[in-house]
């Protein structure tokens, strides 16, 4: 599929267990490498947003080191998952991110959909509480 034909998902539309997620967003905050896996991978936690909402994005190893606040990013082939009942966006093994610019995107920090508490339900993912 050509770049201009990609379907981009708005952050406010993300739900648990989505696959092949394509989004465009701005990096608002970048945490320190504050998690190491048992396999010695570094995980960098970031906060990203588009015009509709914000979400936490987890980046593994070198990818997390090059991303900076203010970067405009295109994510292709990402996925969502719940971690401690919070929705998190991941690049994934088969996903990719590309820096496409900086500091020129209107965005909304609220709602932060990673702050919504999600409950797993066999037939459907449901959220509880408010962001």
N, C-alpha and C positions, 0 to 999 in steps of 0.2 A: 504494500500500500504506500503511495507517495505521501511525503510529509504533509502537504496541504490537504490531504484527504483523511489524515488521522482523526479519529474521534477523541476529543479530550474530555475527560470527566472533571466536573467541578468538585472541589474538595467537599462541599456540603452534601454531595450526592454519594460519597463513599460510604460503604457498609462493610462489616466484617466478612472475611473470606472472599473478597473480590480478587479476581486474577486478571492479568493482562491489562492493568490500569495504565492509562496514558494521561498525564496531567502537565500543566504548565503552572509554575508558582515562583514566588520570591522567597529567599531564605531570610527569615527574620532574626533568628538566634541560632548560634552554634555553641553547643556545650563542649566541654573538654572531653577527651577520650576517657569516658568514665566507666566503661565496662570492658572487661576482657573475658573472652570465652575460654572454656577449658582447653580448646585447641589453639589458644594464644592469638585469637583474632581480636582486633580493636573495634569497638563499636562507638561511633560518634552519634549523639542524639541532637537533632536539630528541630527547630520550629519553622514550618513553612506555611505560606498562605497564598490564596488567590482572592478574587473579588468576592467570594462567597463565604469563606471560613478559613480556619487554620487547623493544622494537624501536626503531630510529631512524626518526623521521618528519621528512621534509623539507617545509618550508613556504615558499611563494613570496610575496614582496613584503609587503603590509600584513598578511596573515594571520599571518605569523611575528612581527610586531611586537606584536600584541595578546595572544597566548597567553603565559601565565605558569606557572612551576612551581606545582603544586598544583591547577591547573584540571582539572576533569573535563570531558572532551570526547566528543561523539558525532560520529563520522566517517561520512558516507554517500557512497557512490559513489567511494570511493578505489581505489587499485590498488597492487600491489607490483611491484618491479623489482630487478634486481641492479645494484649500482654497485661496481666493483672486487671482485666476487664476494661482496659482502655484501648481504643482503636489506634493502631500504629500503621504507618505507610512504610513499605520496604521496597528497595530497588530489586532485590532478588537475584538469583544466579543467572537468569536469562534476561534480566532487565538491563536498561542502560539509562544513564543520565548525561545530559549535555548542557553546558553553560551557554545560554543564548543571548545574554546581555547583563546589565546591572542597573539597579536603582530607578527603573522607569515603569513600574507597574502599580496600578491601584490595587489595594488589597484590603481585606477585612480580618482583623485579629479575632473577632467574635462572630459566630460562636467558635470556640476551640473544640472541635469534635473529639479530640483525644481526652477531654475532660468529662465527656459523657460516660456514664457507667453502663456498659453493655452486658446483657445476660444472654448466654447461649441457649438456644432453643433448637431442638432437633429439626423442626420444620422451617424455622425462620429466625433470623437474628433480630432481637428486639432491644431497644435502648430504654433505659429507665433514668429518671433524674433529668436535670437540666444542665446545659453547658454554660 
